[in-house]
Structure formats: structure tokens, C-alpha cells
């Protein structure tokens, strides 16, 4: 595979990763703020689905294409900017994995609340706070990775 094709796939998957993350976070947060359990149930289902359809494949494609491009370009994986980018990627993943679990649990809780006709549990609210809090370091980490990938600064 050529460097240019790898670069295109890498940029496309990074765009999907960032865009899906930002879009689902905003949509999920706004649904939660609405307080409408039916809306929350539909949106939480779609947020989980979007993670499986778009985010998960991008999470796999990013390191595969990144390592392949570094190898083709002769960039050592020990280059300081790349080490920092990889570390941030691991941090983002460490935030994203619990977020996925939280999203699934929150979806189950809100579907149950709709079914039984009761408000969401206190645990749901706690999970929602964790979901929101974990999104910030992941979001900022991805922005920092974009910076490192574009500018490849001397550190």
C-alpha cells in the first residue's frame, strides 16, 4: 500500500474518530439534558451503535496506518513527537473504553426506566457524570494528537 493511500485512510479514520466522538457526545448530552426518557433511550441506542460502526473501526485503523506510514517514511517510533502522540492515544483509549461501557449501561437503565414508567436511577446520573468527565481528556487528547501529527514538533 502506498504512503499516500495510507495517509488518506489515516486522515479519514481520524476524522471519523473525532467527528463521531464529538457528534455523539453532543447528541447524548443534549438528550440527557432534555430529561425525556424516550428521547434518551433512542439517542443512547444510536450513540452506542455509532461507537461500534464508526469509532471502533477507526480506533483500530489509526495505529495500523500510523505505524505503516512511519515505517515507509523511515520515521522511528521513538521520535519524541510520535512517542507523545502514542501516549496520548493510549490515554484517549483509557478514557474511551469505560465510556463505551458507561454508554451501554446507561442505555439499559433508561430503557428499563421507560418500560417501567419510572425516572432513571441515581446510578444513571452518576454514570452520566463520569461519561461527561471522561469525554474531556479524550477530546483534548485527540486535539493534541492532531497537532502532533500535523506539525511534528521538535520536543
DSSP file (Angstrom, degrees, kcal/mol; ACC not computed):
  #  RESIDUE AA STRUCTURE BP1 BP2  ACC     N-H-->O    O-->H-N    N-H-->O    O-->H-N    TCO  KAPPA ALPHA  PHI   PSI    X-CA   Y-CA   Z-CA
    1    1 A X              0   0    0      0, 0.0     2,-0.0     0, 0.0     0, 0.0   0.000 360.0 360.0 360.0 136.6    0.0    0.0    0.0
    2    2 A X     >  -     0   0    0      1,-0.1     4,-2.4     4,-0.0     5,-0.2  -0.317 360.0-118.6 -75.5 157.5    1.4    3.4   -0.9
    3    3 A X  H  > S+     0   0    0      1,-0.2     4,-2.9     2,-0.2     5,-0.2   0.910 114.5  53.9 -59.2 -43.3    2.1    6.1    1.6
    4    4 A X  H  > S+     0   0    0      1,-0.2     4,-2.2     2,-0.2    -1,-0.2   0.888 109.5  46.8 -62.3 -40.4   -0.4    8.4    0.0
    5    5 A X  H  > S+     0   0    0      2,-0.2     4,-2.5     1,-0.2    -1,-0.2   0.913 113.1  49.1 -67.9 -42.2   -3.2    5.8    0.3
    6    6 A X  H  X S+     0   0    0     -4,-2.4     4,-2.8     1,-0.2    -2,-0.2   0.914 110.9  50.9 -60.9 -42.6   -2.3    5.1    3.9
    7    7 A X  H  X S+     0   0    0     -4,-2.9     4,-2.8     2,-0.2     5,-0.2   0.916 109.9  49.4 -61.2 -43.9   -2.3    8.8    4.7
    8    8 A X  H  X S+     0   0    0     -4,-2.2     4,-2.6     2,-0.2    -2,-0.2   0.928 113.8  45.1 -62.1 -46.0   -5.7    9.2    3.1
    9    9 A X  H  X S+     0   0    0     -4,-2.5     4,-2.7     2,-0.2     5,-0.2   0.896 113.5  51.6 -64.2 -40.5   -7.1    6.3    5.1
   10   10 A X  H  X S+     0   0    0     -4,-2.8     4,-2.2     2,-0.2    -2,-0.2   0.928 113.1  43.7 -62.7 -46.7   -5.4    7.6    8.3
   11   11 A X  H  X S+     0   0    0     -4,-2.8     4,-2.3     2,-0.2    -2,-0.2   0.912 114.1  50.7 -66.5 -42.7   -6.9   11.1    7.9
   12   12 A X  H  X S+     0   0    0     -4,-2.6     4,-2.3    -5,-0.2    -2,-0.2   0.925 112.8  45.2 -61.3 -45.6  -10.3    9.7    7.0
   13   13 A X  H  X S+     0   0    0     -4,-2.7     4,-2.6     2,-0.2    -1,-0.2   0.861 111.8  52.5 -69.5 -33.9  -10.3    7.4   10.1
   14   14 A X  H  X S+     0   0    0     -4,-2.2     4,-2.7    -5,-0.2     5,-0.3   0.896 109.8  49.8 -64.8 -39.2   -9.1   10.3   12.3
   15   15 A X  H  X S+     0   0    0     -4,-2.3     4,-3.1     2,-0.2     5,-0.3   0.920 112.3  46.7 -64.9 -44.3  -11.9   12.5   11.0
   16   16 A X  H  X S+     0   0    0     -4,-2.3     4,-2.6     2,-0.2     5,-0.4   0.910 112.5  50.9 -62.5 -42.3  -14.4    9.7   11.7
   17   17 A X  H  X S+     0   0    0     -4,-2.6     4,-1.8     2,-0.2    -2,-0.2   0.948 118.2  36.7 -60.7 -50.6  -13.0    9.2   15.2
   18   18 A X  H  X S+     0   0    0     -4,-2.7     4,-2.8     2,-0.2     5,-0.3   0.938 120.0  46.7 -69.6 -47.9  -13.1   12.8   16.1
   19   19 A X  H  X S+     0   0    0     -4,-3.1     4,-2.8    -5,-0.3     5,-0.2   0.910 114.2  46.0 -65.0 -43.5  -16.3   13.7   14.4
   20   20 A X  H  X S+     0   0    0     -4,-2.6     4,-2.9    -5,-0.3     5,-0.3   0.922 114.1  49.9 -65.2 -42.5  -18.2   10.7   15.7
   21   21 A X  H  X S+     0   0    0     -4,-1.8     4,-2.0    -5,-0.4    -2,-0.2   0.939 115.7  41.5 -60.6 -47.7  -16.9   11.3   19.2
   22   22 A X  H  X S+     0   0    0     -4,-2.8     4,-2.4     2,-0.2     5,-0.2   0.919 117.5  47.9 -66.6 -43.8  -17.9   15.0   19.2
   23   23 A X  H  X S+     0   0    0     -4,-2.8     4,-2.6    -5,-0.3     5,-0.2   0.927 114.9  43.2 -65.4 -46.3  -21.2   14.4   17.5
   24   24 A X  H  X S+     0   0    0     -4,-2.9     4,-3.0    -5,-0.2     5,-0.3   0.873 113.1  53.3 -69.6 -35.1  -22.3   11.5   19.7
   25   25 A X  H  X S+     0   0    0     -4,-2.0     4,-2.5    -5,-0.3     5,-0.2   0.945 113.3  42.9 -63.3 -46.5  -21.1   13.3   22.9
   26   26 A X  H  X S+     0   0    0     -4,-2.4     4,-2.6     2,-0.2     5,-0.2   0.942 116.9  46.4 -63.8 -47.4  -23.1   16.4   22.0
   27   27 A X  H  X S+     0   0    0     -4,-2.6     4,-2.1    -5,-0.2    -2,-0.2   0.918 115.3  46.6 -62.6 -44.5  -26.2   14.5   20.9
   28   28 A X  H  X S+     0   0    0     -4,-3.0     4,-2.3    -5,-0.2    -1,-0.2   0.910 113.1  48.8 -64.2 -43.1  -26.0   12.3   24.0
   29   29 A X  H  X S+     0   0    0     -4,-2.5     4,-2.4    -5,-0.3    -2,-0.2   0.919 111.8  48.4 -64.4 -44.1  -25.5   15.2   26.4
   30   30 A X  H  X S+     0   0    0     -4,-2.6     4,-1.4     1,-0.2    -1,-0.2   0.881 110.5  51.9 -65.6 -37.5  -28.4   17.2   24.9
   31   31 A X  H  X S+     0   0    0     -4,-2.1     4,-0.9    -5,-0.2     5,-0.4   0.916 110.3  48.8 -63.9 -42.2  -30.7   14.1   25.1
   32   32 A X  H >< S+     0   0    0     -4,-2.3     3,-0.9     1,-0.2    -2,-0.2   0.916 109.1  52.6 -62.7 -42.3  -29.8   13.7   28.8
   33   33 A X  H 3< S+     0   0    0     -4,-2.4    -1,-0.2     1,-0.2    -2,-0.2   0.782  99.5  64.4 -65.3 -26.5  -30.4   17.4   29.4
   34   34 A X  H 3< S-     0   0    0     -4,-1.4    -1,-0.2    -3,-0.2    -2,-0.2   0.831  90.3-149.1 -66.1 -30.7  -33.9   17.1   27.8
   35   35 A X    <<  +     0   0    0     -4,-0.9     2,-0.8    -3,-0.9    -3,-0.1   0.430  51.1 135.6  75.0  -2.8  -35.0   14.7   30.6
   36   36 A X     >  -     0   0    0     -5,-0.4     4,-2.8     1,-0.2    -1,-0.2  -0.705  45.2-157.2 -82.1 109.9  -37.3   13.0   28.1
   37   37 A X  H  > S+     0   0    0     -2,-0.8     4,-2.3     1,-0.2    -1,-0.2   0.834  90.2  52.9 -60.8 -34.9  -36.7    9.3   28.8
   38   38 A X  H  > S+     0   0    0      2,-0.2     4,-2.2     1,-0.2    -1,-0.2   0.919 111.7  45.9 -67.2 -41.7  -37.9    8.2   25.3
   39   39 A X  H  > S+     0   0    0      1,-0.2     4,-2.9     2,-0.2     5,-0.3   0.933 112.7  50.9 -63.2 -45.6  -35.5   10.6   23.6
   40   40 A X  H  X S+     0   0    0     -4,-2.8     4,-2.5    -9,-0.2    -2,-0.2   0.878 109.5  51.0 -60.5 -38.9  -32.7    9.5   26.0
   41   41 A X  H  X S+     0   0    0     -4,-2.3     4,-1.8    -5,-0.2    -1,-0.2   0.930 113.8  43.0 -65.5 -45.9  -33.4    5.8   25.1
   42   42 A X  H  X S+     0   0    0     -4,-2.2     4,-2.1     2,-0.2    -2,-0.2   0.940 117.3  45.8 -66.3 -47.0  -33.3    6.4   21.3
   43   43 A X  H  X S+     0   0    0     -4,-2.9     4,-2.7     1,-0.2    -2,-0.2   0.911 111.2  51.6 -65.7 -42.2  -30.3    8.6   21.4
   44   44 A X  H  X S+     0   0    0     -4,-2.5     4,-2.2    -5,-0.3    -1,-0.2   0.887 109.2  51.5 -63.9 -36.3  -28.3    6.3   23.8
   45   45 A X  H  X S+     0   0    0     -4,-1.8     4,-2.3    -5,-0.2    -1,-0.2   0.928 112.8  45.7 -61.4 -44.2  -29.1    3.4   21.4
   46   46 A X  H  X S+     0   0    0     -4,-2.1     4,-2.7     2,-0.2    -2,-0.2   0.849 109.7  54.1 -69.9 -34.3  -27.7    5.4   18.5
   47   47 A X  H  X S+     0   0    0     -4,-2.7     4,-1.9     2,-0.2    -1,-0.2   0.931 111.2  45.5 -64.0 -45.6  -24.7    6.6   20.4
   48   48 A X  H  X S+     0   0    0     -4,-2.2     4,-1.8     2,-0.2    -2,-0.2   0.926 113.9  49.8 -63.0 -44.3  -23.7    3.0   21.2
   49   49 A X  H  X S+     0   0    0     -4,-2.3     4,-2.7     1,-0.2     5,-0.2   0.913 108.5  52.2 -61.2 -43.9  -24.4    2.0   17.6
   50   50 A X  H  X>S+     0   0    0     -4,-2.7     4,-2.8     1,-0.2     5,-1.4   0.880 106.2  54.8 -62.1 -37.6  -22.2    4.8   16.3
   51   51 A X  I  <>S+     0   0    0     -4,-1.9     5,-3.2     3,-0.2    -1,-0.2   0.913 112.7  42.4 -61.8 -41.4  -19.4    3.8   18.5
   52   52 A X  I  <5S+     0   0    0     -4,-1.8     5,-0.4     3,-0.2    -2,-0.2   0.890 120.7  41.0 -72.3 -38.4  -19.5    0.2   17.1
   53   53 A X  I  <5S+     0   0    0     -4,-2.7    -2,-0.2    -5,-0.2    -3,-0.2   0.868 135.2   7.5 -78.9 -36.6  -19.9    1.3   13.5
   54   54 A X  I  X5S+     0   0    0     -4,-2.8     4,-1.7    -5,-0.2    -3,-0.2   0.813 126.2  45.6-115.2 -50.3  -17.5    4.3   13.3
   55   55 A X  I  ><S+     0   0    0     -5,-1.4     4,-2.6     2,-0.2     5,-0.2   0.949 109.6  51.8 -69.2 -49.5  -15.4    4.7   16.4
   56   56 A X  H  ><S+     0   0    0     -5,-3.2     4,-1.4     1,-0.2    -1,-0.2   0.923 111.9  45.5 -58.2 -48.4  -14.3    1.1   16.9
   57   57 A X  H  > S+     0   0    0     -5,-0.4     4,-2.8    -6,-0.2     3,-0.2   0.914 113.7  50.7 -60.8 -39.2  -13.0    0.6   13.4
   58   58 A X  H  X S+     0   0    0     -4,-1.7     4,-2.5     1,-0.2    -2,-0.2   0.883 104.6  57.5 -64.7 -37.3  -11.2    4.0   13.4
   59   59 A X  H  X S+     0   0    0     -4,-2.6     4,-0.7     1,-0.2    -1,-0.2   0.856 113.4  40.3 -60.6 -34.8   -9.6    3.1   16.7
   60   60 A X  H  X S+     0   0    0     -4,-1.4     4,-1.3    -3,-0.2    -2,-0.2   0.894 114.6  51.1 -79.2 -43.4   -8.1    0.0   15.0
   61   61 A X  H  X S+     0   0    0     -4,-2.8     4,-2.9     1,-0.2     5,-0.4   0.864  99.5  66.5 -64.7 -38.1   -7.2    1.7   11.7
   62   62 A X  H  X S+     0   0    0     -4,-2.5     4,-2.4     1,-0.2     5,-0.2   0.934 106.5  36.0 -55.1 -56.3   -5.4    4.6   13.3
   63   63 A X  H  X S+     0   0    0     -4,-0.7     4,-2.6     2,-0.2     5,-0.3   0.872 116.9  54.4 -69.0 -32.5   -2.4    2.7   14.8
   64   64 A X  H  X S+     0   0    0     -4,-1.3     4,-1.9     2,-0.2    -2,-0.2   0.962 116.0  36.6 -63.6 -50.9   -2.2    0.3   11.9
   65   65 A X  H  X S+     0   0    0     -4,-2.9     4,-2.5     2,-0.2     5,-0.2   0.867 116.4  55.1 -70.8 -34.8   -1.9    3.0    9.3
   66   66 A X  H  X S+     0   0    0     -4,-2.4     4,-2.3    -5,-0.4    -2,-0.2   0.929 110.6  43.6 -63.8 -46.0    0.2    5.2   11.5
   67   67 A X  H  X S+     0   0    0     -4,-2.6     4,-2.5     2,-0.2    -1,-0.2   0.908 113.7  52.1 -65.9 -40.9    2.8    2.6   12.1
   68   68 A X  H  X S+     0   0    0     -4,-1.9     4,-2.5    -5,-0.3    -2,-0.2   0.913 111.0  47.1 -62.5 -42.2    2.8    1.6    8.4
   69   69 A X  H  X S+     0   0    0     -4,-2.5     4,-2.8     2,-0.2     6,-0.2   0.911 111.2  51.1 -66.2 -41.4    3.3    5.3    7.4
   70   70 A X  H  X>S+     0   0    0     -4,-2.3     5,-2.5     2,-0.2     4,-0.8   0.924 111.5  48.4 -60.8 -43.2    6.1    5.7    9.9
   71   71 A X  H ><5S+     0   0    0     -4,-2.5     3,-0.6     3,-0.2    -2,-0.2   0.935 113.7  45.6 -62.6 -47.1    7.8    2.6    8.6
   72   72 A X  H 3<5S+     0   0    0     -4,-2.5    -2,-0.2     1,-0.2    -1,-0.2   0.900 116.1  46.2 -63.0 -41.0    7.5    3.7    4.9
   73   73 A X  H 3<5S-     0   0    0     -4,-2.8    -1,-0.2    -5,-0.2    -2,-0.2   0.543 111.4-120.0 -80.9  -6.7    8.7    7.2    5.8
   74   74 A X  T <<5 +     0   0    0     -4,-0.8     2,-0.6    -3,-0.6    -3,-0.2   0.765  60.1 151.2  73.5  24.9   11.6    6.0    7.9
   75   75 A X      < -     0   0    0     -5,-2.5    -1,-0.3    -6,-0.2    -2,-0.1  -0.802  45.2-127.9 -90.7 120.7   10.3    7.7   11.0
   76   76 A X    >   -     0   0    0     -2,-0.6     3,-2.0     1,-0.1     6,-0.2  -0.412   9.8-129.4 -68.5 143.3   11.4    5.9   14.1
   77   77 A X  T 3  S+     0   0    0      1,-0.3    -1,-0.1    -2,-0.1    -2,-0.0   0.560 108.1  66.4 -67.4  -6.1    8.6    5.0   16.5
   78   78 A X  T 3   +     0   0    0      4,-0.1    -1,-0.3     5,-0.1     2,-0.1   0.374  67.4 127.3 -95.1   2.9   10.9    6.6   19.2
   79   79 A X    X>  -     0   0    0     -3,-2.0     4,-2.7     1,-0.1     3,-0.5  -0.415  68.3-125.5 -58.7 134.2   10.7   10.1   17.7
   80   80 A X  H 3> S+     0   0    0      1,-0.3     4,-2.4     2,-0.2     5,-0.2   0.873 107.4  49.0 -57.2 -44.0    9.6   12.3   20.6
   81   81 A X  H 3> S+     0   0    0     72,-0.3     4,-1.9     1,-0.2    -1,-0.3   0.858 114.2  47.5 -63.7 -34.2    6.5   13.8   18.9
   82   82 A X  H <> S+     0   0    0     -3,-0.5     4,-2.7     2,-0.2    -2,-0.2   0.878 109.4  52.1 -75.9 -38.5    5.4   10.3   17.9
   83   83 A X  H  X S+     0   0    0     -4,-2.7     4,-2.5     2,-0.2    -2,-0.2   0.920 111.9  47.6 -60.4 -43.5    6.0    8.8   21.4
   84   84 A X  H  X S+     0   0    0     -4,-2.4     4,-2.5    -5,-0.2    -2,-0.2   0.912 111.6  50.0 -64.6 -42.3    3.9   11.6   22.9
   85   85 A X  H  X S+     0   0    0     -4,-1.9     4,-2.3     2,-0.2    -2,-0.2   0.913 111.5  48.3 -62.5 -42.4    1.2   11.1   20.3
   86   86 A X  H  X S+     0   0    0     -4,-2.7     4,-2.2     2,-0.2    -2,-0.2   0.909 111.1  50.9 -64.8 -41.8    1.1    7.3   21.0
   87   87 A X  H  X S+     0   0    0     -4,-2.5     4,-2.2     1,-0.2    -2,-0.2   0.909 111.3  47.7 -61.4 -42.4    1.0    8.1   24.8
   88   88 A X  H  X S+     0   0    0     -4,-2.5     4,-3.0     2,-0.2    -1,-0.2   0.876 108.7  54.8 -65.7 -36.9   -2.0   10.4   24.2
   89   89 A X  H  X S+     0   0    0     -4,-2.3     4,-2.4     2,-0.2    -2,-0.2   0.899 108.4  48.5 -62.2 -40.8   -3.7    7.8   22.0
   90   90 A X  H  X S+     0   0    0     -4,-2.2     4,-2.4     2,-0.2    -2,-0.2   0.906 111.5  50.3 -65.4 -41.6   -3.4    5.3   24.9
   91   91 A X  H  X S+     0   0    0     -4,-2.2     4,-1.3     2,-0.2    -2,-0.2   0.929 110.2  49.6 -60.6 -46.1   -4.8    8.0   27.3
   92   92 A X  H  X S+     0   0    0     -4,-3.0     4,-2.7     1,-0.2     3,-0.5   0.921 112.0  48.5 -59.5 -44.5   -7.7    8.6   24.9
   93   93 A X  H  X S+     0   0    0     -4,-2.4     4,-2.6     1,-0.2    -1,-0.2   0.875 106.0  57.0 -63.2 -37.4   -8.3    4.9   24.7
   94   94 A X  H  X S+     0   0    0     -4,-2.4     4,-0.5     1,-0.2    -1,-0.2   0.765 113.7  40.8 -66.5 -24.5   -8.2    4.6   28.5
   95   95 A X  H  X S+     0   0    0     -4,-1.3     4,-1.4    -3,-0.5    -2,-0.2   0.843 114.2  52.3 -84.7 -39.7  -11.0    7.2   28.6
   96   96 A X  H  X S+     0   0    0     -4,-2.7     4,-2.5     1,-0.2     5,-0.2   0.891 100.6  59.4 -68.7 -41.4  -13.0    5.7   25.7
   97   97 A X  H  X S+     0   0    0     -4,-2.6     4,-1.8     1,-0.2    -1,-0.2   0.932 109.6  41.9 -58.8 -48.5  -13.2    2.1   26.9
   98   98 A X  H  X S+     0   0    0     -4,-0.5     4,-3.0    -5,-0.2    -1,-0.2   0.863 111.5  58.0 -66.0 -30.4  -15.0    3.0   30.2
   99   99 A X  H  X S+     0   0    0     -4,-1.4     4,-2.9     2,-0.2    -2,-0.2   0.916 104.9  50.3 -62.2 -42.2  -17.2    5.5   28.3
  100  100 A X  H  X S+     0   0    0     -4,-2.5     4,-2.2     2,-0.2    -1,-0.2   0.940 112.4  46.9 -60.6 -46.4  -18.3    2.7   26.0
  101  101 A X  H  X S+     0   0    0     -4,-1.8     4,-2.4     1,-0.2    -2,-0.2   0.927 112.9  49.5 -60.7 -45.3  -19.2    0.6   29.0
  102  102 A X  H  X S+     0   0    0     -4,-3.0     4,-3.1     1,-0.2     5,-0.2   0.911 109.0  52.7 -60.4 -43.2  -21.0    3.5   30.6
  103  103 A X  H  X S+     0   0    0     -4,-2.9     4,-2.4     2,-0.2    -1,-0.2   0.911 110.1  47.7 -60.0 -43.4  -23.0    4.2   27.5
  104  104 A X  H  X S+     0   0    0     -4,-2.2     4,-2.2     2,-0.2    -1,-0.2   0.931 114.5  45.9 -64.4 -45.5  -24.2    0.6   27.3
  105  105 A X  H  X S+     0   0    0     -4,-2.4     4,-2.5     1,-0.2    -2,-0.2   0.915 112.5  50.5 -63.7 -43.1  -25.2    0.6   30.9
  106  106 A X  H  X S+     0   0    0     -4,-3.1     4,-2.5     1,-0.2     5,-0.2   0.891 108.9  52.2 -63.3 -39.6  -26.9    4.0   30.7
  107  107 A X  H  X S+     0   0    0     -4,-2.4     4,-2.3    -5,-0.2     5,-0.2   0.943 110.4  47.9 -61.3 -46.7  -28.8    2.8   27.6
  108  108 A X  H  X S+     0   0    0     -4,-2.2     4,-2.2     1,-0.2    -2,-0.2   0.911 112.2  50.1 -60.0 -42.6  -30.0   -0.3   29.5
  109  109 A X  H  X S+     0   0    0     -4,-2.5     4,-2.4     1,-0.2    -1,-0.2   0.914 112.0  45.6 -64.0 -43.8  -31.0    1.8   32.5
  110  110 A X  H  X S+     0   0    0     -4,-2.5     4,-2.3     2,-0.2    -1,-0.2   0.868 111.2  52.7 -72.0 -34.6  -33.0    4.4   30.5
  111  111 A X  H  X S+     0   0    0     -4,-2.3     4,-2.4    -5,-0.2    -1,-0.2   0.916 111.1  48.1 -64.0 -41.7  -34.8    1.6   28.5
  112  112 A X  H  X S+     0   0    0     -4,-2.2     4,-2.6    -5,-0.2     5,-0.2   0.918 109.7  52.4 -62.5 -43.7  -35.8    0.0   31.8
  113  113 A X  H  X>S+     0   0    0     -4,-2.4     5,-1.9     1,-0.2     4,-1.1   0.899 111.0  47.0 -60.4 -41.2  -37.0    3.3   33.2
  114  114 A X  H  <5S+     0   0    0     -4,-2.3     3,-0.3     3,-0.2    -1,-0.2   0.929 112.3  50.6 -64.5 -44.9  -39.2    3.8   30.1
  115  115 A X  H  <5S+     0   0    0     -4,-2.4    -2,-0.2     1,-0.2    -1,-0.2   0.896 118.5  35.9 -61.9 -42.9  -40.5    0.3   30.3
  116  116 A X  H  <5S-     0   0    0     -4,-2.6    -1,-0.2    -5,-0.1    -2,-0.2   0.536 107.8-122.1 -91.5  -6.1  -41.5    0.5   34.0
  117  117 A X  T  <5 +     0   0    0     -4,-1.1     2,-0.3    -3,-0.3    -3,-0.2   0.848  69.5 120.9  72.0  35.0  -42.6    4.2   33.8
  118  118 A X      < -     0   0    0     -5,-1.9    -1,-0.3    -6,-0.2    -2,-0.1  -0.848  67.6 -93.0-124.3 162.3  -40.2    5.5   36.4
  119  119 A X        -     0   0    0     -2,-0.3    -1,-0.1     1,-0.1    -3,-0.0  -0.248  54.9 -85.4 -66.9 162.7  -37.4    8.1   36.4
  120  120 A X        -     0   0    0      1,-0.1    -1,-0.1     2,-0.1   -10,-0.1  -0.321  54.3-100.1 -66.0 155.4  -33.8    7.0   35.7
  121  121 A X     >  -     0   0    0      1,-0.1     4,-1.4    -3,-0.1     3,-0.1  -0.191  22.8-111.1 -74.4 165.7  -31.9    5.8   38.7
  122  122 A X  H  > S+     0   0    0      1,-0.2     4,-2.1     2,-0.2     5,-0.2   0.854 120.4  60.4 -61.7 -35.6  -29.4    7.8   40.8
  123  123 A X  H  > S+     0   0    0      1,-0.2     4,-2.9     2,-0.2    -1,-0.2   0.889  99.3  56.0 -61.0 -39.0  -26.8    5.4   39.3
  124  124 A X  H  > S+     0   0    0      1,-0.2     4,-2.7     2,-0.2    -1,-0.2   0.940 107.5  48.3 -56.8 -47.5  -27.7    6.6   35.8
  125  125 A X  H  X S+     0   0    0     -4,-1.4     4,-1.9     1,-0.2    -1,-0.2   0.889 111.6  49.9 -62.1 -39.8  -27.0   10.2   36.9
  126  126 A X  H  X S+     0   0    0     -4,-2.1     4,-2.1     2,-0.2    -1,-0.2   0.927 111.7  47.9 -63.9 -45.2  -23.6    9.1   38.4
  127  127 A X  H  X S+     0   0    0     -4,-2.9     4,-2.9     1,-0.2    -2,-0.2   0.890 108.7  55.1 -62.3 -39.1  -22.7    7.2   35.2
  128  128 A X  H  X S+     0   0    0     -4,-2.7     4,-2.4    -5,-0.2    -1,-0.2   0.892 107.0  50.1 -62.9 -39.0  -23.7   10.3   33.1
  129  129 A X  H  X S+     0   0    0     -4,-1.9     4,-2.7     2,-0.2    -1,-0.2   0.924 112.6  46.4 -64.8 -43.3  -21.3   12.5   35.2
  130  130 A X  H  X S+     0   0    0     -4,-2.1     4,-2.8     2,-0.2     5,-0.2   0.916 111.0  53.2 -63.1 -42.5  -18.5   10.0   34.6
  131  131 A X  H  X S+     0   0    0     -4,-2.9     4,-1.0     1,-0.2    -2,-0.2   0.922 113.0  43.6 -57.1 -46.4  -19.3    9.8   30.9
  132  132 A X  H  X S+     0   0    0     -4,-2.4     4,-0.8     2,-0.2     3,-0.3   0.920 114.3  49.5 -65.6 -45.6  -19.2   13.6   30.6
  133  133 A X  H >X S+     0   0    0     -4,-2.7     4,-0.8     1,-0.2     3,-0.6   0.889 109.7  50.5 -64.8 -40.5  -16.0   13.9   32.7
  134  134 A X  H 3X S+     0   0    0     -4,-2.8     4,-1.2     1,-0.2    -1,-0.2   0.747 100.7  66.1 -70.8 -22.3  -14.1   11.2   30.8
  135  135 A X  H 3X S+     0   0    0     -4,-1.0     4,-2.8    -3,-0.3    -1,-0.2   0.834  92.2  61.8 -67.4 -32.2  -15.0   12.8   27.5
  136  136 A X  H <X S+     0   0    0     -4,-0.8     4,-2.8    -3,-0.6     5,-0.3   0.950 105.0  41.8 -65.8 -51.7  -12.9   15.9   28.2
  137  137 A X  H  X S+     0   0    0     -4,-0.8     4,-2.2     1,-0.2    -1,-0.2   0.879 117.1  50.9 -64.3 -32.4   -9.4   14.4   28.4
  138  138 A X  H  X S+     0   0    0     -4,-1.2     4,-2.2     2,-0.2    -2,-0.2   0.945 112.3  45.7 -65.9 -46.7  -10.3   12.2   25.4
  139  139 A X  H  X S+     0   0    0     -4,-2.8     4,-1.9     1,-0.2    -2,-0.2   0.937 116.6  44.0 -61.1 -49.1  -11.4   15.2   23.4
  140  140 A X  H  X S+     0   0    0     -4,-2.8     4,-2.3     1,-0.2    -1,-0.2   0.863 111.5  55.4 -66.3 -35.4   -8.4   17.3   24.3
  141  141 A X  H  X S+     0   0    0     -4,-2.2     4,-2.3    -5,-0.3    -1,-0.2   0.904 106.9  49.4 -62.8 -41.7   -6.1   14.4   23.8
  142  142 A X  H  X S+     0   0    0     -4,-2.2     4,-2.5     2,-0.2    -2,-0.2   0.905 109.9  51.3 -66.1 -40.2   -7.3   13.9   20.2
  143  143 A X  H  X S+     0   0    0     -4,-1.9     4,-2.1     1,-0.2    -2,-0.2   0.927 110.6  49.1 -60.9 -43.5   -6.9   17.6   19.5
  144  144 A X  H  X S+     0   0    0     -4,-2.3     4,-2.5     1,-0.2    -2,-0.2   0.887 109.4  52.4 -63.1 -38.4   -3.3   17.4   20.8
  145  145 A X  H  X S+     0   0    0     -4,-2.3     4,-2.8     2,-0.2     5,-0.2   0.917 106.6  52.9 -64.2 -42.5   -2.7   14.3   18.7
  146  146 A X  H  X S+     0   0    0     -4,-2.5     4,-2.3     2,-0.2     5,-0.2   0.938 109.7  49.6 -56.0 -46.6   -3.9   16.2   15.6
  147  147 A X  H  X S+     0   0    0     -4,-2.1     4,-2.8     1,-0.2     5,-0.5   0.947 112.4  46.6 -56.9 -50.5   -1.4   19.0   16.4
  148  148 A X  H  X S+     0   0    0     -4,-2.5     4,-1.9     1,-0.2    -1,-0.2   0.884 113.0  49.3 -62.2 -39.6    1.5   16.5   16.8
  149  149 A X  H  < S+     0   0    0     -4,-2.8    -1,-0.2     2,-0.2    -2,-0.2   0.872 116.9  40.7 -68.8 -36.8    0.6   14.7   13.6
  150  150 A X  H  < S+     0   0    0     -4,-2.3    -2,-0.2    -5,-0.2    -1,-0.2   0.933 129.0  25.8 -77.8 -46.3    0.4   17.8   11.5
  151  151 A X  H  < S-     0   0    0     -4,-2.8    -3,-0.2    -5,-0.2    -2,-0.2   0.685  77.7-156.8 -97.8 -19.7    3.3   19.8   12.9
  152  152 A X     <  -     0   0    0     -4,-1.9    -4,-0.1    -5,-0.5    -3,-0.1   0.912  27.3-156.2  43.1  58.7    5.7   17.0   14.2
  153  153 A X        -     0   0    0     -6,-0.1     2,-0.6     1,-0.1   -72,-0.3  -0.224  18.4-112.0 -69.7 152.4    7.3   19.4   16.6
  154  154 A X              0   0    0      1,-0.1    -1,-0.1   -74,-0.1   -75,-0.0  -0.739 360.0 360.0 -77.5 122.8   10.8   19.0   18.0
  155  155 A X              0   0    0     -2,-0.6    -1,-0.1    -3,-0.0    -2,-0.1   0.423 360.0 360.0-106.4 360.0   10.3   18.4   21.6
